Amino acid sequence: MFTISSGFWSQAADALADHWWIYLLIAGATVYAAIARSRALLLFSGFLLFVVMTVQVVALASDFEAGLNAHASASTSSLLSKQ
């Protein structure tokens, strides 16, 4: 089963959330590329946005997986203590 290392992805997502200016910079580059009709800059800023959002989604999935694992282990331990 594929397991995501939650430490790295959570730290990356926290770093991106703390540095909100990265999103502003990417949005500014996208708007500039659209106005200047620069296809290369538009593709590059789109790629950057894709990378940043991928880190956010993977971190969210990692946190969700950690929550499921914690819930499963708590449920298992409560079932074992009842026996």
N, C-alpha and C positions, 0 to 999 in steps of 0.2 A: 504494500500500500504506500502511496506517495505521501510523505510527511513534509510539511513546510517548517523550516526552522523559524520559530516565531520571533526570536530575539533580533535577528538582523532586519527582517522586514518591518517589525514594529518600530525599531529605531530609525529606519529610513523614512517611514511615514511620519513619525514625530518630527524629524528634521525638516521634512517638506512642509509640514503644517506650521512649524515655527518660522519658516522662511517663506512667508506668503508672497514676498516680492518676486519669487520665481514664477508664480502663476501670472502676476502682473506683467513681467517681462515677456513671457511667452505670448500672452494676449496682445501686448503691444506690438510684438514682432509679427503676429498674424494679421493684425489690422494694417500695419505698415505694408506688409507683403500684398495684401488685397488692394490697397490704394495704389501702390507702385506697380502692381501686376507682375510681381517677381515670383515666378513659379518655384524657383529653387528655394527662396526664403520661406515661401508658404509651405512647401514640403518639409523643410527642416523644422519649422516651428510646429507643424503638425506632428512630426516624429517626436519632438521633445514633449509635447503635450501627451502623446501616447505613452511615452516612457514614464512620465510622472504619474499619470492615472493608473498605469499598470502597477506601479509600486504601491499606490494607495489601495487598489483592489486586492492585491496579494496580501497586504498587511491586514486588511479587513477579514479576508478568508482565514488568515493565520489566527487572528483573535477569535474568530468563530469556532475554528477547530479546537483551540485551546479551551474554550468554554464548553464545548461538547465533551471533550476528554475529562474535564473536571466534573461535569455533571454525571458522566458515565461512571467515573471512579467513586463518586459519592453515592450513587445509586447502588453500585455493587457492594460497597462496604456496608451500607444500611441493610441490604438483603442478607449479607453474610452474618451480620450481628443478630438478626432475628432468628437464625437457625439454631 
